[in-house]
Each structure stands twice: as structure tokens, then as C-alpha cells.
Amino acid sequence: MSLTVNKKNGTVGPFDAGVHTALVTVTAHGGNIKLTVTDAFGAQGTSNGFKVK
């Protein structure tokens, strides 16, 4: 399972055996930030856009 951010130079994570229970740190800045999670079968879910200062 992976978690990605839609902004260049932004990172999130990490996952351990497909589970993420810690706080997520988003290093991207700006508006309309979206997080997308993708499982091993390619199924995806994307968050609503939000702003990071």
C-alpha cells in the first residue's frame, strides 16, 4: 500500500506491512493538496483538497 501527495517535491509516509498508524507529515506547501492511497491491486482513494502553510 502506498500514500502519495499530488504536489511536486511532496512526500508522505511511511507504511509498515500495509498499515499506517502514525501521524502523516506532508512536506508539500500550497493549496489543493490531495493525498491518494493505492493498494496492492491498484484500487485508489483520494482525499479532498486542503491547504498546507
TARAHU-V347152 format. One record per residue. N is the residue number from 0. RES is the residue in one letter. BURIAL is b if it has 24 or more other C-alpha atoms within 12 Angstrom, else e. D_LAST is the distance of its C-alpha to the last C-alpha in Angstrom with 2 decimals. Layout:
BEGIN
N	RES	BURIAL	D_LAST
N	RES	BURIAL	D_LAST
END
This chain:
BEGIN
0	M	e	27.01
1	S	b	23.75
2	L	b	20.11
3	T	b	18.18
4	V	b	14.94
5	N	b	15.47
6	K	e	13.36
7	K	e	15.24
8	N	e	14.80
9	G	e	12.92
10	T	e	14.97
11	V	b	15.65
12	G	b	18.79
13	P	e	21.50
14	F	e	24.29
15	D	e	27.70
16	A	e	30.64
17	G	e	28.55
18	V	e	27.02
19	H	e	23.47
20	T	e	23.42
21	A	e	20.70
22	L	e	17.06
23	V	e	15.02
24	T	e	12.45
25	V	b	10.31
26	T	e	9.80
27	A	b	8.80
28	H	e	5.73
29	G	e	6.26
30	G	e	8.38
31	N	e	11.46
32	I	b	10.69
33	K	b	14.04
34	L	b	15.78
35	T	b	19.50
36	V	b	22.15
37	T	e	25.50
38	D	e	28.67
39	A	e	31.69
40	F	e	33.39
41	G	e	30.67
42	A	e	29.68
43	Q	e	26.01
44	G	e	23.65
45	T	e	20.24
46	S	e	17.63
47	N	e	16.53
48	G	e	13.49
49	F	e	10.17
50	K	e	6.60
51	V	e	3.81
52	K	e	0.00
END
